[in-house]
Amino acid sequence: MLTLSPRELLTTTRAVRKRLDLTRSVDRKVIEECITIARQPPNASNMQNWHFVIVGDSNKKARLAKLFRKGWETYVNRPNAAGNLKFDDPRRKATQLKIMSSAQY
């Protein structure tokens, strides 16, 4: 298990997500710090049209997971899904497959 600060977690390679303990609860202060950090990067037309939803209830999490899995199935079968893009460079294709594996996790 990694012991990363919220800043390290959000600014380190995305591959870190496969090493997180997803069964452990997260302190509210840590979540709030993560949201503060996530709001920092530039965004389209400076519109800040993103939203954050914090869900602690296990039943709601399970229902949301079902919706996300349904969305994933729609995405993964699209021609423009990261793993379905065609590249002549085998290294680029390997990268795209790693992206899909990480996203699926």
C-alpha positions, 0 to 999 in steps of 0.5 A, a space after each residue: 500500500 502506498 502512503 501518499 499525500 493528497 497532492 502526491 496522489 493527484 500529481 503522480 502517474 495515473 498508474 498509482 490507482 491500481 495500487 490503492 486500497 479501495 476498501 479503506 475509508 477516506 477522511 473527509 479532510 483528505 477528500 476536501 484537499 483532493 477537490 481543492 487540488 483538482 480545481 487548480 488546472 486550467 479548463 476550457 474557457 475558464 468556465 469551471 463547469 465541473 462538479 464533484 459528488 462525494 458518496 459515502 453510502 455503500 448502497 449508493 456507491 453500488 448503484 453508481 458502480 452499476 451505472 459506471 459499468 454500463 457507461 464503460 460497456 458503451 465506451 469500450 465498444 466505440 471505435 474511438 475508445 483508447 484501446 480501439 484506436 489504430 496506430 502503426 507504431 506498436 509502442 503507441 498501441 501498447 500505450 493505448 492498451 495500458 490506458 484502457 487497462 488502467 481506465 477499466 480498473 
